[in-house]
């Protein structure tokens, strides 16, 4: 096969923040006239955007690098694992170059060095929303980089630095371009969405000529004016979130909060280096639900953290039973190289971690099933994700893509991904809903 233009293969691993980094690099590559190819065989160079958050992610990243080297030989590594450049170079000395996360210019410089751009970028045509790795009807919107917290189990500040918020006008302009391109759901992501604008001291920016403070409530209000669902991820239970709940109650943005709480024991939370006033958290959640009864709260937790005793774990289960969170994920604690928690005493045995994980999921599965049963008989507006021969797969306002449940609509319908339709819920299980179309 003769290559008319330089071709780049691209592998994106890790979280949605990494995905946004990949989209930006791909947009630059396409803008400069590079072909983006889906396999190693037809690529002249491969970029691997790595994840380095937990050991499993590190292993996956290293395996992907090895696979790309074996199949292609010309590999550039970027992303979170790139901060461990010496280790990567020691394992794979033939790598062309290594950069850290959100290093767009450095990645492009390496690509230019080993595979020069075919022509002037001003001559290239790309869609205004850039290159996306998600389906056409939804997109991740990253509003900041880095984090000011120093949780002992986490190395994100080491990998991505302290909080750096994007200008409000820039974020809203990007959101507008995405919606104009056909995006029907904007998933707002960052390391700490609640802290948006703190580093900028909430300075005033302009959206459509209007002066607005750079803070979460202003951003949510501006995004809520677009004809798309707006879903907030990585939100922590801080007072500033109180100002966003009314926007959810009035339907400007989705009544959904992705809120990683991590544990229900104040002793363990303090050991983690996280806010530990659980009574305030309970009061805040209760207040939000009073103000917005439709609110869906998703969270993630860690079991088996160093020093976690049985009474701490029972406190976590009690917290689950009291809060009755709608969507919950749980992980057994895994040491991460460079994390302060590695040096803590009283590491929990692996078999105990797995036993607690199973008990945790059993409690939450029952809660989730009960919450979903409450929706049977109700009508919902859902967003279509896939259209199959015998059913349509969609999501409701309480379902983020890939991490939450789905709504299965019986029958063959002439719909397209990205369509909004009204359905009646006819059944449920522990995770998903079943529905029929409202005619």
C-alpha positions in Angstrom: 0.0 0.0 0.0 1.4 3.4 -1.0 1.0 6.1 1.7 -0.1 9.4 0.1 0.3 11.2 3.4 2.1 10.3 6.6 -0.1 7.9 8.7 -0.2 7.9 12.5 -1.7 5.1 14.7 -3.0 6.2 18.0 -3.9 4.2 21.2 -5.7 6.0 24.1 -5.8 4.4 27.5 -7.2 5.6 30.9 -9.8 8.0 32.0 -12.0 10.6 30.2 -9.4 13.3 31.0 -6.9 11.3 29.1 -9.4 10.8 26.3 -9.7 14.6 25.9 -5.9 14.9 25.7 -6.0 12.3 23.0 -8.7 14.2 21.1 -6.6 17.3 21.2 -3.5 15.6 19.9 -5.6 13.9 17.1 -7.1 17.2 16.2 -3.6 18.7 15.8 -2.4 15.7 13.8 -5.4 15.9 11.5 -5.1 19.7 11.2 -1.6 19.2 9.9 -2.6 16.7 7.3 -1.7 13.4 8.9 -3.8 10.4 8.3 -5.1 8.6 11.4 -5.2 4.9 10.9 -6.8 2.2 13.1 -4.0 -0.4 13.0 -0.3 -0.8 13.5 0.3 -2.2 10.0 -0.6 0.9 8.0 0.9 3.4 10.5 4.3 4.9 10.0 4.4 5.9 13.6 2.3 5.1 16.7 1.4 7.4 19.7 0.4 5.6 22.9 -1.4 7.8 25.5 -0.8 6.0 28.7 -2.5 5.8 32.2 -0.4 5.4 35.3 -3.0 5.8 38.1 -3.1 2.2 39.5 -0.9 -0.9 39.0 -3.4 -2.5 36.6 -3.4 0.6 34.4 0.4 0.7 34.5 0.6 -2.9 33.4 -1.9 -2.3 30.6 0.1 0.7 29.4 3.4 -1.2 29.4 1.8 -4.1 27.6 0.3 -1.8 24.9 3.7 -0.1 24.4 5.4 -3.5 24.0 2.7 -4.6 21.5 3.0 -1.4 19.5 6.8 -1.7 19.4 6.6 -5.3 18.2 4.0 -4.6 15.5 5.3 -1.2 14.3 8.6 -0.3 15.9 8.1 3.5 15.7 6.4 4.5 19.0 6.0 7.8 21.0 4.7 7.5 24.6 2.7 10.2 26.3 0.3 10.5 29.2 0.5 9.9 32.9 2.9 7.0 32.8 5.3 9.3 30.9 6.4 10.9 34.2 8.3 7.6 34.8 10.3 8.1 31.7 13.5 6.4 33.0 11.6 3.2 33.9 9.9 3.1 30.5 13.1 3.8 28.7 14.8 1.0 30.7 12.2 -1.5 29.6 11.9 -0.3 26.0 15.0 1.6 24.9 13.8 1.8 21.2 11.0 4.2 22.0 11.3 7.3 19.9 10.3 9.7 22.7 8.4 10.1 26.0 6.3 13.0 27.4 4.1 13.4 30.4 0.3 14.2 30.5 -1.3 17.1 28.6 2.0 17.7 26.7 0.4 18.5 23.3 3.3 20.6 22.0 5.9 18.1 23.0 4.0 15.2 21.3 3.7 17.2 18.1 7.4 18.1 18.2 8.3 14.4 18.4 5.9 13.6 15.6 7.4 16.3 13.4 10.9 15.0 14.2 10.3 11.4 13.2 7.4 11.9 10.7 7.4 15.4 9.2 4.1 17.1 8.5 3.0 16.8 4.8 2.1 20.4 4.3 1.2 23.7 5.9 -1.4 23.2 8.6 -3.4 26.2 7.3 -4.2 24.2 4.2 -5.7 21.3 6.2 -9.4 20.9 6.9 -10.8 19.6 10.1 -14.2 19.7 11.7 -14.6 22.7 14.1 -15.2 20.4 17.0 -11.9 18.6 16.3 -11.3 14.8 16.3 -13.4 12.9 18.8 -13.0 9.3 20.1 -16.5 9.1 21.5 -19.7 8.4 19.5 -21.0 11.4 17.6 -23.8 12.2 20.1 -21.8 12.7 23.3 -18.5 14.2 24.3 -16.3 14.8 27.3 -15.7 18.5 28.1 -12.6 18.9 30.2 -12.7 22.2 32.3 -9.4 22.0 34.2 -6.2 20.1 34.8 -4.6 18.9 38.0 -5.7 18.9 41.6 -4.9 20.8 44.8 -5.7 17.9 47.1 -3.1 15.5 48.4 -5.0 12.3 49.0 -2.6 9.7 50.2 -3.8 7.0 47.8 -3.5 9.2 44.8 -0.6 10.5 42.6 -2.7 12.7 40.3 -1.1 15.9 41.5 2.3 14.4 40.9 1.3 13.3 37.4 -0.8 16.4 36.4 0.2 19.1 38.8 -2.0 21.5 40.8 -5.4 22.8 39.6 -5.3 24.9 36.4 -8.8 26.0 35.3 -9.6 26.7 31.7 -11.1 30.1 30.9 -14.9 30.1 31.1 -15.4 31.6 27.7 -13.1 29.0 26.1 -14.9 26.1 27.7 -18.4 27.4 26.7 -17.2 28.1 23.1 -15.9 24.5 22.8 -19.2 23.2 24.2 -21.0 25.3 21.6 -19.0 23.9 18.7 -19.6 20.3 20.0 -23.3 20.8 20.1 -23.3 22.4 16.7 -21.6 19.3 15.4 -24.3 17.0 16.7 -23.3 16.3 20.3 -26.4 15.8 22.4 -24.7 15.2 25.8 -21.8 17.0 27.3 -20.0 15.2 30.1 -18.1 17.7 32.2 -14.9 16.2 33.6 -11.8 17.3 35.5 -9.9 16.1 38.6 -12.0 18.2 40.9 -15.0 19.8 39.2 -16.2 21.6 42.3 -13.0 23.5 42.5 -13.3 25.0 39.0 -12.1 28.6 39.1 -10.4 28.5 42.6 -7.0 29.0 41.1 -8.2 32.0 39.0 -9.8 33.5 42.1 -13.1 33.3 40.2 -12.1 36.1 37.9 -14.6 37.4 35.4 -14.6 36.1 31.9 -17.0 36.7 29.0 -19.5 34.4 27.4 -21.4 35.9 24.4 -20.5 39.3 25.6 -21.8 38.7 29.1 -19.4 39.0 32.1 -19.5 35.8 34.2 -17.4 34.7 37.2 -15.2 31.6 36.5 -16.9 29.2 38.9 -18.9 26.0 38.6 -22.4 27.6 39.0 -21.7 30.1 36.2 -20.3 27.4 33.9 -23.3 25.1 34.6 -25.8 27.9 33.9 -24.0 28.8 30.6 -23.8 25.2 29.5 -27.5 24.7 30.5 -28.5 27.2 27.8 -27.3 24.8 25.1 -29.7 22.3 23.5 -27.9 19.3 25.1 -27.8 17.3 28.2 -25.1 18.5 30.6 -23.8 15.9 33.1 -21.3 16.7 35.9 -18.6 14.3 36.9 -16.0 14.3 39.7 -17.9 16.7 41.9 -17.1 16.8 45.6 -19.6 17.8 48.3 -18.5 21.4 48.8 -20.8 24.3 49.6 -20.4 25.8 46.1 -22.3 22.8 44.7 -25.4 24.1 46.5 -25.7 26.7 43.8 -25.9 24.1 41.1 -28.7 22.1 42.5 -31.4 24.7 41.6 -30.2 24.4 38.0 -30.9 20.7 38.2 -34.3 21.1 39.8 -35.4 23.5 37.0 -34.1 21.2 34.2 -31.2 23.3 33.0 -28.7 20.6 33.5 -29.2 16.9 34.4 -30.0 16.0 38.0 -26.9 13.9 38.3 -23.8 14.2 40.4 -20.8 11.9 40.1 -19.2 12.3 43.5 -16.2 10.1 44.6 -16.7 9.8 48.4 -14.2 7.0 48.8 -15.3 5.8 52.3 -17.8 6.2 55.1 -15.5 6.0 58.1 -14.2 9.3 59.4 -11.1 7.6 60.7 -10.2 6.1 57.3 -11.1 9.3 55.5 -8.7 11.2 57.8 -6.0 8.6 57.1 -6.6 9.1 53.4 -6.1 12.8 53.7 -9.7 13.6 52.7 -12.4 15.8 54.3 -13.9 13.7 57.1 -17.0 15.5 58.3 -19.4 12.8 57.3 -22.3 14.3 59.2 -22.0 17.4 57.0 -21.9 15.2 53.9 -25.1 13.5 55.0 -26.8 16.8 55.7 -25.7 18.2 52.4 -26.9 15.1 50.4 -30.3 15.2 52.2 -30.7 18.9 51.5 -29.9 18.4 47.8 -32.5 15.7 47.6 -35.1 17.9 49.2 -34.4 20.7 46.7 -34.2 18.3 43.7 -36.1 15.0 44.3 -35.0 13.6 40.9 -31.3 13.9 41.8 -29.2 10.8 41.0 -25.9 10.4 42.9 -23.2 8.1 41.7 -20.1 7.5 43.8 -17.0 5.3 44.1 -15.4 3.8 47.2 -12.3 2.0 48.3 -12.3 -1.0 50.6 -9.3 -2.6 52.2 -7.4 0.7 52.7 -4.4 0.4 55.0 -5.6 0.4 58.6 -9.2 -0.4 57.7 -10.7 -2.5 60.5 -13.9 -4.4 60.5 -15.7 -1.6 62.4 -14.5 0.9 59.8 -15.9 -1.3 57.0 -19.2 -1.7 58.9 -19.4 2.1 59.1 -19.0 2.2 55.4 -21.9 -0.2 54.9 -24.0 1.8 57.3 -23.2 4.9 55.3 -24.4 3.1 52.1 -27.7 2.0 53.8 -28.3 5.6 55.1 -27.5 7.5 51.9 -29.0 5.0 49.5 -26.9 6.2 46.6 -28.2 5.4 43.2 -25.1 4.3 41.4 -22.0 3.0 43.1 -18.6 1.5 42.1 -16.1 0.0 44.5 -12.4 -1.0 44.3 -10.2 -2.9 46.6 -7.2 -0.8 47.6 -4.2 -1.2 45.3 -0.8 0.3 46.1 0.2 2.9 43.5 3.9 3.6 43.1 4.7 7.0 44.7 1.6 7.2 46.8 2.0 8.1 50.5 -0.5 5.4 51.5 2.1 2.8 50.6 4.1 3.6 53.8 1.0 3.3 56.1 1.0 0.5 58.7 -1.6 -2.3 59.0 -1.9 -3.2 55.3 -5.1 -5.3 54.7 -4.7 -8.9 53.5 -5.8 -9.4 49.9 -8.4 -12.1 50.9 -9.9 -9.7 53.4 -10.1 -7.0 50.7 -11.9 -9.3 48.3 -14.3 -10.5 51.0 -15.2 -6.9 51.9 -15.6 -5.9 48.3 -18.1 -8.8 47.8 -20.1 -7.8 50.9 -20.0 -4.1 49.8 -21.4 -4.9 46.3 -24.1 -7.2 47.8 -25.4 -4.4 49.9 -25.3 -1.9 47.1 -26.8 -4.2 44.6 -29.9 -4.5 46.8 -30.1 -0.7 47.2 -29.7 -0.2 43.4 -32.4 -2.8 42.6 -34.8 -1.1 45.0 -34.1 2.3 43.6 -34.7 1.1 40.0 -37.9 -0.7 40.9 -39.3 2.7 42.0 -39.0 3.9 38.3 -41.2 1.1 36.9 -44.4 2.6 35.5 -42.9 6.1 35.1 -42.2 7.9 31.8 -38.7 9.1 31.0 -37.0 10.9 28.2 -34.0 8.9 27.2 -31.0 9.3 24.8 -30.5 6.6 22.2 -27.0 5.1 22.1 -27.5 2.1 19.8 -30.2 0.7 17.5 -30.3 -3.0 17.1 -32.7 -5.3 15.1 -34.9 -6.3 18.1 -34.2 -3.5 20.6 -32.9 0.0 21.1 -30.3 0.7 23.8 -30.6 4.1 25.5 -29.8 5.9 28.7 -31.9 8.0 31.0 -30.9 11.2 32.9 -29.4 9.1 35.7 -27.1 7.0 33.4 -23.6 8.2 32.3 -22.1 6.2 29.4 -20.0 3.2 30.1 -20.2 3.4 33.9 -23.9 3.4 34.7 -26.9 1.3 33.6 -28.9 1.3 30.4 -32.5 1.5 29.2 -33.5 -1.4 26.9 -36.4 -0.5 24.7 -38.2 -3.5 23.1 -39.0 -3.6 19.4 -37.4 -2.4 16.2 -37.8 1.4 15.8 -36.6 3.8 13.2 -34.3 5.8 15.5 -30.7 7.0 15.3 -28.1 7.3 18.0 -28.5 10.8 19.5 -32.3 10.8 19.3 -34.3 11.8 22.4 -37.4 9.7 22.9 -40.0 9.3 25.6 -40.5 5.8 27.1 -42.5 4.1 29.8 -40.4 1.9 32.2 -41.8 -1.6 32.3 -39.2 -3.5 34.3 -35.8 -3.4 36.1 -33.0 -5.4 37.5 -30.0 -4.5 39.7 -28.4 -2.2 37.1 -30.7 -1.6 34.1 -34.2 -0.6 33.1 -36.6 -2.0 30.5 -39.0 0.1 28.6 -41.5 0.5 25.7 -41.9 3.5 23.5 -44.6 6.0 24.2 -46.6 6.5 21.0 
